[in-house]
Structure formats: C-alpha cells, structure tokens
Amino acid sequence: MKKLVLLLAVVFSVSLISCTEKAENATEAVDSVATEAVEAVDSTAAAAVDSAAATVAEAADSVKAAAEEVAK
C-alpha cells in the first residue's frame, strides 16, 4: 500500500511539473507573439505617418503655388 501511495505521489508530481513547463512555454509564446504584433503595428503606424506627412507637404506646396498664382 505504501508503494502505491508513493507511486501516485511521483506520478502527480511529474504531471504537475509537466503542466507547469507547458504553461511557462505558452506564456513565452504569447509574449513573443505580442511583441511581434506590437512591432508590426508600430512599423505600420510609422509608415502611415510618413505617408500622411508626405501628403500634407504636397498639399502645402500646392496651396503655396496657388496662392502665388492668385497674388500675381
């Protein structure tokens, strides 16, 4: 009977350790996916800001040119 209790204790301990490692690996995987997502959003946002800045600069040049033509 003592052997059975010890065997069950060992089995439960191994399963607990196994589940803990899986949870840690899952946490690391989620962290890496989140980091990749943040980097992707950051680069996309930076590209959008650069594009918007270029569009605003072009619009400003067009307005200046139109203002100069009207002033003539």
Rosetta constraint file for C-alpha pairs under 8 A:
AtomPair CA 1 CA 5 HARMONIC 6.40 0.50
AtomPair CA 2 CA 6 HARMONIC 6.15 0.50
AtomPair CA 3 CA 7 HARMONIC 5.96 0.50
AtomPair CA 4 CA 8 HARMONIC 6.14 0.50
AtomPair CA 5 CA 9 HARMONIC 6.15 0.50
AtomPair CA 6 CA 10 HARMONIC 6.20 0.50
AtomPair CA 7 CA 11 HARMONIC 6.19 0.50
AtomPair CA 8 CA 12 HARMONIC 6.06 0.50
AtomPair CA 9 CA 13 HARMONIC 6.07 0.50
AtomPair CA 10 CA 14 HARMONIC 6.12 0.50
AtomPair CA 11 CA 15 HARMONIC 6.17 0.50
AtomPair CA 12 CA 16 HARMONIC 6.03 0.50
AtomPair CA 13 CA 17 HARMONIC 6.17 0.50
AtomPair CA 14 CA 18 HARMONIC 6.01 0.50
AtomPair CA 15 CA 19 HARMONIC 6.11 0.50
AtomPair CA 16 CA 20 HARMONIC 6.18 0.50
AtomPair CA 17 CA 21 HARMONIC 6.30 0.50
AtomPair CA 18 CA 22 HARMONIC 6.38 0.50
AtomPair CA 19 CA 23 HARMONIC 6.17 0.50
AtomPair CA 20 CA 24 HARMONIC 6.24 0.50
AtomPair CA 21 CA 25 HARMONIC 6.12 0.50
AtomPair CA 22 CA 26 HARMONIC 6.04 0.50
AtomPair CA 23 CA 27 HARMONIC 6.12 0.50
AtomPair CA 24 CA 28 HARMONIC 6.22 0.50
AtomPair CA 25 CA 29 HARMONIC 6.13 0.50
AtomPair CA 26 CA 30 HARMONIC 6.14 0.50
AtomPair CA 27 CA 31 HARMONIC 6.13 0.50
AtomPair CA 28 CA 32 HARMONIC 6.19 0.50
AtomPair CA 29 CA 33 HARMONIC 6.18 0.50
AtomPair CA 30 CA 34 HARMONIC 6.02 0.50
AtomPair CA 31 CA 35 HARMONIC 6.10 0.50
AtomPair CA 32 CA 36 HARMONIC 6.18 0.50
AtomPair CA 33 CA 37 HARMONIC 6.13 0.50
AtomPair CA 34 CA 38 HARMONIC 6.15 0.50
AtomPair CA 35 CA 39 HARMONIC 6.18 0.50
AtomPair CA 36 CA 40 HARMONIC 6.13 0.50
AtomPair CA 37 CA 41 HARMONIC 6.14 0.50
AtomPair CA 38 CA 42 HARMONIC 5.95 0.50
AtomPair CA 39 CA 43 HARMONIC 6.11 0.50
AtomPair CA 40 CA 44 HARMONIC 6.09 0.50
AtomPair CA 41 CA 45 HARMONIC 5.93 0.50
AtomPair CA 42 CA 46 HARMONIC 6.09 0.50
AtomPair CA 43 CA 47 HARMONIC 6.17 0.50
AtomPair CA 44 CA 48 HARMONIC 6.19 0.50
AtomPair CA 45 CA 49 HARMONIC 6.12 0.50
AtomPair CA 46 CA 50 HARMONIC 6.15 0.50
AtomPair CA 47 CA 51 HARMONIC 6.10 0.50
AtomPair CA 48 CA 52 HARMONIC 6.05 0.50
AtomPair CA 49 CA 53 HARMONIC 6.03 0.50
AtomPair CA 50 CA 54 HARMONIC 6.23 0.50
AtomPair CA 51 CA 55 HARMONIC 6.24 0.50
AtomPair CA 52 CA 56 HARMONIC 6.11 0.50
AtomPair CA 53 CA 57 HARMONIC 6.11 0.50
AtomPair CA 54 CA 58 HARMONIC 6.21 0.50
AtomPair CA 55 CA 59 HARMONIC 6.15 0.50
AtomPair CA 56 CA 60 HARMONIC 6.06 0.50
AtomPair CA 57 CA 61 HARMONIC 6.23 0.50
AtomPair CA 58 CA 62 HARMONIC 6.22 0.50
AtomPair CA 59 CA 63 HARMONIC 6.16 0.50
AtomPair CA 60 CA 64 HARMONIC 6.14 0.50
AtomPair CA 61 CA 65 HARMONIC 6.14 0.50
AtomPair CA 62 CA 66 HARMONIC 6.09 0.50
AtomPair CA 63 CA 67 HARMONIC 6.00 0.50
AtomPair CA 64 CA 68 HARMONIC 6.15 0.50
AtomPair CA 65 CA 69 HARMONIC 6.28 0.50
AtomPair CA 66 CA 70 HARMONIC 6.19 0.50
AtomPair CA 67 CA 71 HARMONIC 6.07 0.50
AtomPair CA 68 CA 72 HARMONIC 6.39 0.50
